[in-house]
Amino acid sequence: MSFNDLESGGVQLSRASNSPGRKDEFTQLKDKLSISIFKINGNIQGINRIVTVLGTTKEQGDSRDRLHELLESTRVIVKNTSEDVRRLTTWDQAGDKPDVVSNTQAKINREFSLAIQSFQRVQKEAAERTKISTERELQRVSNQQQTVSRNQDEVLYNHQDQFQLEEENAIPQEQLQQQVQQPRRMTDAERRYQEGLIEERDNEIRDIETGIQELNDIFRDLGNIVVEQGGMLDNIESNVYSIASDTNRANQQLVSAHEYQRKAGKRAFCLLIILVIVVLIVVLVLIL
């Protein structure tokens, strides 16, 4: 194989690494990440709107279901996006414009990191608001149970009075038992309903806390990638500084050499003048 063949092969490899298809792939990945980050931020706004009304009179019947769906869908987007960010961050810059690739990597990493931080914050707020709402619900159920208990005591007390007057009023015993047992049956049904809601909310809180932990893991992994990339950039920067330092030293040496040559030229010129003067003196002496 001749040198020309090697040279032409090298040109072909360079063109392949800098092919339009590779640039299109990088652009598609960048656009995909931008859309995903936009979706994450949009979901965060929706989550914020729901969280602000949790436990208030503005809370709607499906608020918690919509909150759960938004949290789950956002976690999926974040998880998938983190894989694409990993690809972008470790993108091989061979054949591409390093400045463009580096700037895009820094921009996407910064925007995705901010989105993750916002999602972490809103998840924690959702968990806290859900806990507060659950505690209020428990307190409300407890108050209802106490109220029902007092009502039952009053019913029993009245029943004793009615039992004494049973013969006079001729009230059947079965009817009196129904009057006593009816409030208890209603209270049990309501209590089961409330306990079911509380258990459901406890599960939601656990899901949110699990999502926060998963998000922390993703953020930590991305942080490691950024640190690794930062180390590579530091090495490049160090090499640049080293080259710049060597260049400065070389420039200083060139300046010193130029200054030495300039001084040497002056000395040679002075010697030449002296030599000419000496020759003239010798010639004049010989003539005279």
MARGU-855470 format. One record per residue: x, y negated, z of N, C-alpha, C, O in turn; residue in three letters. Coordinates in steps of 0.2 Angstrom, whole numbers, plus 2048, in hexadecimal, padded with zeros to 3 digits. Each point is the difference from the previous one (the first is absolute). Example, Ala and Ser with C-alpha at 12.3 -4.5 7.8 and 13.67 -1.06 7.14 Angstrom:
2
84281C8277FC7FA8008047FA800805801803ALA 7F97FA7F98047FA8017FC7FB8038037FA801SER 
//
This chain:
288
8048068007FC7FA8008047FA8008057FF804MET 7FA7FC7F88047FA7FF7FE7FB8057FB800803SER 8097FB7FD7FF7FA8057FA7FD7FD7FC7FD805PHE 8028027F57FA7FD7FD7FA8048027FB7FD802ASN 8068097FF7FA8048027FE7FF8077FB7FF802ASP 80B8018027FF7FF8077FD7F98017FB7FF804LEU 8077FC7F87FE7F98017F88007FE7FC7FC803GLU 8028077F87F98007FD7FC8048057FA7FD801SER 8098088027FC8048057FF7FB8067FA800803GLY 80B7FD7FF7FF7FB8067FB7FB7FF7FC7FE804GLY 8047FF7F67FB7FB7FE7F98038007FB7FD803VAL 8048097FB7F98038007FE8018077FA7FF802GLN 80B8038037FE8018077FE7FA8037FB7FF804LEU 8097FB7FA7FE7FA8037F97FE7FE7FC7FD803SER 8038047F67F97FE7FE7FB8048037FA7FD801ARG 8078098007FB8048037FE7FE8077FA800802ALA 80C7FE8027FE7FE8077FD7F98007FD7FE805SER 8047FE7F57FD7FA8007FA8007FB7FE7FB7FDASN 7FF80B8027FA8007FB7FA7FD8037FF7FF806SER 7FD7FF7F57F97FD8027FC8048047FC7FE805PRO 8048097FA7FC8048048028008087FC800804GLY 80A7FF7FD8038008077FD7F98037FE800806ARG 8037FB7F67FD7F98037F98008017FD7FD805LYS 7FF8077F67F98008017FE8048067FC7FE804ASP 8088077FE7FF8048068017FC8067FC800805GLU 8097FC7FB8017FC8067FB7FA8017FE7FF805PHE 8007FE7F57FA7FB8007FA8038037FC7FD804THR 8028097F97FA8048028008018087FB800803GLN 80B8027FF8018028087FF7FA8047FC800805LEU 8077FA7F87FF7FA8047F97FD8007FD7FE805LYS 8008037F57F97FE8007FB8048047FB7FE803ASP 8068087FD7FC8058048017FE8087FB800803LYS 80B7FF7FF8017FE8077FD7F98017FD800806LEU 8037FC7F67FD7F98017F88018017FD7FD804SER 8008077F87F98028007FF8038077FB7FF803ILE 8098067FF7FF8048068007FB8067FC800805SER 8097FC7FB8017FB8067FA7FB8007FE7FE805ILE 7FF8007F57FA7FC8007FA8038037FD7FD804PHE 80380A7FA7FA8048038018008087FB800804LYS 80B8017FE8018018087FE7FA8037FD800805ILE 8057FA7F87FF7F98037F87FF8007FD7FD805ASN 8008057F67F97FF7FF7FC8058057FB7FD803GLY 8078097FE7FD8048058017FD8077FC801805ASN 80A7FC7FD8017FD8067FC7FB8027FD7FF805ILE 8017FD7F67FB7FA8017F98038017FD7FE805GLN 8018087F87FA8038018008038077FB7FF804GLY 80A8047FE8018038077FF7FA8057FD801805ILE 8077F97FA7FF7FB8057F97FD8017FE7FF805ASN 7FE8017F57FA7FE8017FB8048047FC7FE804ARG 8058097FC7FD8048048028008077FC800804ILE 80A8007FD8038008077FD7FA8047FF801806VAL 8017F97F77FE7FA8037F98018037FE7FC805THR 7FD8087F87F98018027FF8068047FA801803VAL 80B8037FF7FF8068047FE7FE8078037FC803LEU 7F88087FF7FE7FF8077FC7F98017FE7FE806GLY 8007FF7F47FC7FA8017F98017FD7FF8057FDTHR 7FD7F68037F98007FD8018007F97FB8027FDTHR 80A7FC8008018007F98028077FD8008017FALYS 80180380A8028077FE7FA8047FC7FB800803GLU 8078027F77FA8047FD801807801805803803GLN 7F58017FB8008078028068047FC802805803GLY 8007F97F78058047FD8077FC8008048027FCASP 7FD7FA8098067FC8008068058028058007FDSER 7F98058088068048028018057FA8068027FFARG 7F58007FD8028057FB8047FC7FA8048037FEASP 7FA7F78018047FD7FB8077FE8028058007FCARG 7FC7FF80B8067FF8038058067FF8058007FELEU 7F88068048038067FF8028027F98068027FFHIS 7F67FD7FC8018017F98067FB7FE8058027FCGLU 7FB7F88068057FB7FE8078028038058007FCLEU 7FB80280A8068028038038067FD8068007FELEU 7F68058008028067FD8037FF7F98058027FEGLU 7F77FA7FE8027FF7F98067FC8008058017FCSER 7FC7FA8098067FC8008068048028067FF7FDTHR 7F98068078068048028028047FA8068017FFARG 7F68027FD8018037FA8047FC7FB8058027FEVAL 7F97F88018037FB7FC8077FF8028058007FCILE 7FC7FF80B8077FE8038048067FF8067FF7FEVAL 7F88078038048067FF8028017F98068017FFLYS 7F67FE7FC8028017F98047FA7FE8058027FCASN 7FA7F88068047FB7FE8078008038057FE7FDTHR 7FC8058098068018038058047FC8067FF7FFSER 7F78067FE8048047FB8027FD7FA8068007FEGLU 7F67FB7FF8027FC7FB8057FB8018047FE7FCASP 7FB7FF80A8057FB8038078048008057FD7FFVAL 7FB8098048068038008048017F98067FF800ARG 7F58037FB8038017FA8037F97FD8058007FDARG 7F77FB8048037F97FE8067FE8038057FD7FDLEU 7FB80480A8067FE8048068047FE8067FD800THR 7FA8097FE8058047FE8018017F88038047FETHR 7FA7F77FF8008007F98077FF7FD8047FC803TRP 7FE8087F88078007FD8007FA7FC7FD7FF7FBASP 8087FC8068007FA7FD8058007F98017FC7FDGLN 80180B8028048007FA7FC7FF7FA7FB8027FEALA 8087F97FE7FD7FE7F97FB7FB8017FE7FD7FBGLY 80080180B7FB7FB8028047F9802806800801ASP 7F67FB7FF8037FA8038008008077FA800803LYS 80C8018008008008087FC7FB8047FD801805PRO 8047F97F87FD7FA8047F88018007FD7FF805ASP 8008037F57F98018007FE8058047FB800804VAL 8088067FC7FE8068048017FE8077FB802804VAL 80A7FB7FE8017FF8077FB7FB8037FE801805SER 8017FA7F77FB7FB8027F98038017FC7FF804ASN 8028067F77FA8038007FF8058067FB800804THR 80B8037FE8008058057FF7FC8077FC802804GLN 8077F87FC8007FC8077F97FD8007FD800806ALA 8007FE7F57F97FD8007FB8058027FC7FF804LYS 8048077F97FB8068018018028087FB801803ILE 80B8007FF8028028077FD7FB8057FD802805ASN 8047F87F97FE7FB8057F88008007FD7FF806ARG 8008017F47F88008007FD8068047FB800803GLU 8088067FB7FE8068038018008087FC803803PHE 80A7FB7FF8018008077FB7FB8047FE802805SER 8017F87F87FB7FC8037F98038007FC7FF805LEU 8028057F57F98038008008058067FB801803ALA 80A8037FE8008058058007FD8077FC803804ILE 8077F87FD8007FC8067F97FE8027FD800805GLN 8007FD7F67F97FE8007FB8068027FB7FF804SER 8068067F87FC8068018018038077FB802804PHE 80B7FE7FF8018028067FD7FC8067FD802804GLN 8037F77FA7FD7FC8057F88018007FD800806ARG 8008007F47F98018007FE8078037FA800803VAL 80A8057FC7FE8078038007FF8077FC803804GLN 8097FA7FF8017FF8077FA7FC8037FD802805LYS 8017F97F77FA7FC8037FA8047FF7FB800805GLU 8048047F67FA8047FF8008058067FA802803ALA 80B8017FF8008058057FE7FD8077FD802804ALA 8067F87FD7FF7FC8067F87FE8017FD801805GLU 8017FD7F57F97FD8007FB8068017FB800803ARG 8078067FA7FC8068018008038077FB802802THR 80B7FD8018008028077FC7FC8047FC802805LYS 8047F77FA7FC7FC8047F98017FF7FC800805ILE 8028017F57F98017FE7FE8078047FA800802SER 80A8057FE7FE8068037FF7FF8077FC803803THR 8097F98017FF7FF8077FA7FD8017FC801805GLU 8027FA7F77FA7FC8017FA8057FF7FB800804ARG 8058057F87FB8047FE7FF8058067FB802803GLU 80B8008008008048067FD7FD8067FC803804LEU 8057F67FD7FE7FC8057F88007FF7FC800805GLN 8027FF7F57F97FF7FE7FC8068027FB800803ARG 8088067FB7FD8078027FF8018077FB802803VAL 80B7FC8018008018077FA7FB8037FD802805SER 8037F87F97FA7FC8027F98027FF7FC800804ASN 8048037F67F98037FE7FF8068057FA801802GLN 80B8037FF7FF8068047FE7FE8077FC803804GLN 8077F87FF7FF7FD8067F87FD8017FD801804GLN 8027FC7F67F97FD8007FB8068007FB800803THR 8068057F97FB8067FF8008038077FB803802VAL 80B7FE8018008038077FC7FD8057FC803804SER 8047F67FC7FC7FC8047F88017FE7FC800805ARG 8038007F57F98017FE7FD8078027FB801802ASN 80A8047FD7FE8068027FE8018087FC803802GLN 8097F98027FF8008077F97FD8017FC802805ASP 8027F87F87FA7FD8017FA8057FE7FB800803GLU 8068047F77FB8047FE7FF8068057FA801802VAL 80B8018018008058057FC7FE8067FC803804LEU 8067F67FE7FD7FD8067F87FF7FF7FC802804TYR 8037FC7F67F97FF7FE7FC8078007FA801801ASN 80A8047FC7FD8078007FE8028077FB804801HIS 8097FB8047FF8028067F97FD8037FC803803GLN 8047F67FB7F97FD8027FA8037FC7FB800803ASP 8078017F77FA8037FC7FE8078027FB802800GLN 80B8018027FE8078037FC8008067FC804801PHE 8057F78037FC7FF8067F87FF7FE7FC801803GLN 8047FB7F77F97FE7FE7FD8057FB7FB7FE7FDLEU 8098078027FE8057FA7F98028017FC8017FBGLU 80280180B7FA8038017FA7FB7FF7FB8017FEGLU 8077F88047FB7FB7FF7FF7FE7F97FA7FF7FEGLU 80C8017FE7FF7FE7F98008057FB7FE8007FBASN 8038068087FF8067FC8058007FA7FD8027FAALA 8097FD8078058007FA803807800803802805ILE 7FD8017F58038078008078008018047FB7FFPRO 7FF80A8048078018028048007FA8067FD800GLN 7F88067FA8048007FA8017F97FD8067FF7FEGLU 7F57FD8038017F97FD8057FC8048037FC7FDGLN 7FD80580A8047FC8048078037FE8057FB800LEU 7FD80B7FF8068037FE8037FD7FA8057FE7FFGLN 7F68017FC8027FD7F98027F98018047FD7FDGLN 7F87FF8088027F98018077FF8038047FC7FFGLN 7FE8098058078008038058027FB8057FD800VAL 7FA8087FC8058037FC8017FC7F98058017FDGLN 7F57FC8018017FC7FA8067FB7FF8038007FCGLN 7FE7FC8098057FB8008078048008057FE7FCPRO 7FC8088078068038008018037F98068007FEARG 7F58037FF8018037F98037FA7FB8048017FCARG 7F97F98058027FB7FB8077FD8028047FF7FBMET 7FE80180B8077FE8028058057FE8057FE7FETHR 7FA8098028048057FE8017FF7F88068017FEASP 7F57FE7FF8017FF7F88047FA7FF8048007FBALA 7FB7FB8088037F97FF8088018028047FE7FCGLU 7FD8068098078018038048047FB8057FF7FFARG 7F78067FE8048057FB8027FB7FA8058017FDARG 7F67FB8018017FC7FA8067FB8028058007FBTYR 7FB7FD80A8067FB8028068048018057FE7FDGLN 7FB8088068068048018038027F98068007FFGLU 7F68017FC8028027F98037FA7FD8058017FDGLY 7F87F98048037FA7FD8077FF8038057FE7FCLEU 7FC80380A8067FE8048058057FE8067FF7FFILE 7F88088008058057FE8037FE7F98058017FEGLU 7F67FD7FD8027FE7FA8057FA7FF8048007FCGLU 7FB7FC8098047FA8008078028038057FD7FEARG 7FB8078078068038028048037FA8067FF800ASP 7F78057FC8038037FA8037FB7FC8058007FDASN 7F77FA8028027FB7FB8077FD8038047FE7FCGLU 7FC80180B8067FD8038068047FF8057FE7FEILE 7FA8098038058047FF8038007F98068007FEARG 7F58007FD8027FF7F98047FA7FE8058007FDASP 7F97FB8068037F97FF8078018038057FD7FDILE 7FC8058098078018038048057FC8067FE800GLU 7F78077FE8048047FB8037FD7FA8058007FETHR 7F67FC7FF8027FC7FA8057FB8028057FF7FCGLY 7FB7FE80A8057FB8028078038008057FE7FEILE 7FB8098058068038008038027FA8068007FEGLN 7F68027FD8028027F98037FA7FD8058007FCGLU 7F77FA8058037FA7FD8077FE8038047FE7FCLEU 7FD80380A8067FF8038068047FD8057FE7FEASN 7F98098008058047FD8017FE7F98068007FEASP 7F57FE7FE8017FD7FA8057FA8008057FF7FCILE 7F97FC8088047FA8018078028028057FC7FDPHE 7FC8088078078028028048037FA8067FF7FFARG 7F78067FD8038027FB8027FB7FB8068007FDASP 7F57FB8018027FB7FC8067FC8028047FD7FDLEU 7FB80280A8067FC8038078037FF8057FD7FFGLY 7FB80A8018068037FF8028007F98067FF7FFASN 7F68017FC8017FF7F98037F97FF8057FF7FDILE 7F87FC8068027F97FF8077FF8038047FD7FDVAL 7FD8068098078008038058037FC8057FD7FFVAL 7F98097FE8058037FB8027FC7FA8057FF7FEGLU 7F57FE7FF8017FC7FB8047F98028047FE7FCGLN 7FA80080A8047FA8028078028018057FB7FFGLY 7FD80B8038078028018048007F98057FD7FFGLY 7F78057FC8038007F98017F97FE8057FE7FDMET 7F67FE8048007F97FE8067FC8048047FC7FDLEU 7FD8068098057FD8048078027FD8057FC800ASP 7FC80B7FE8068027FD8017FC7F98067FE7FFASN 7F58017FD8017FC7FA8027F98028047FD7FDILE 7F88008088027F98028078008038047FB7FEGLU 7FE80A8058078008038058017FA8057FC800SER 7F98087FB8058007FA8007FA7FC8057FE7FEASN 7F57FE8028007FA7FD8057FB8038047FC7FDVAL 7FB80480A8047FB8048078027FF8057FC800TYR 7FD80B8008078027FF8037FD7F98057FE800SER 7F68037FB8037FE7FA8017F97FF8057FD7FEILE 7F67FF8068017F98008067FE8048037FB7FEALA 7FE8088078067FF8048068017FC8057FC800SER 7FC80A7FC8058017FC8017FB7FB8067FE7FEASP 7F48007FF8017FB7FB8027F98028047FD7FDTHR 7FA8018098037FA8038078018018047FB7FFASN 7FF80A8048078018018048007F98057FD800ARG 7F88067FB8038007FA8007F97FD8057FE7FDALA 7F67FE8048007F97FE8057FC8038047FC7FEASN 7FD8058098057FD8048078027FD8047FB800GLN 7FD80B7FF8068027FD8027FD7F98057FE7FFGLN 7F58017FD8017FD7FA8027F98018047FD7FCLEU 7F88008088027F88028078008028047FB7FEVAL 7FE8098078078008028058017FB8057FC7FFSER 7FA8097FC8048017FB8007FA7FB8067FE7FEALA 7F47FF8018007FA7FB8047FA8038047FD7FDHIS 7FB80380A8047FA8038078028008047FB7FFGLU 7FE80B8028088028008027FE7F98067FD7FFTYR 7F68057FC8037FF7F98007F97FE8057FD7FDGLN 7F67FF8068007F87FF8077FD8038037FC7FDARG 7FE8068098067FE8048068027FC8057FC800LYS 7FB80B7FE8068027FC8017FC7FA8067FF7FEALA 7F58007FF8007FC7F98037F98028047FD7FCGLY 7FA8008098037F98028078018018047FB7FELYS 7FF80A8068078018018048017FA8057FD7FFARG 7F88077FD8038017F98017FA7FC8057FF7FDALA 7F67FD8038007F97FC8057FC8038047FC7FDPHE 7FC80480A8057FB8038078037FF8057FC7FECYS 7FD80A8028068037FE8027FE7F98067FF7FELEU 7F58027FD8017FE7F98027F98008057FE7FCLEU 7F87FD8078027F98008077FF8028047FD7FDILE 7FD8078098077FF8038058027FB8057FD7FFILE 7FA8097FE8048037FB8017FB7FA8067FF7FELEU 7F57FE8008017FC7FA8047FA8028047FD7FCVAL 7FB80080A8047FA8028078028018047FC7FEILE 7FD80A8048078028018048017F98057FE7FFVAL 7F78057FC8038017F98017F97FD8057FF7FDVAL 7F67FC8048017F97FE8077FD8038037FD7FCLEU 7FD80480A8067FD8048078037FD8057FD7FEILE 7FB80A8018068037FD8017FE7F98067FE7FEVAL 7F58017FE8017FE7F98037F88008047FF7FCVAL 7F97FD8088027F98018088008028047FC7FDLEU 7FD8088078078018038058027FA8057FD7FFVAL 7F98087FD8048027FB8017FB7FA8057FF7FDLEU 7F57FD8028017FB7FB8047FA8028047FE7FCILE 7FB80080A8047FB8028088028028047FC802LEU 
//
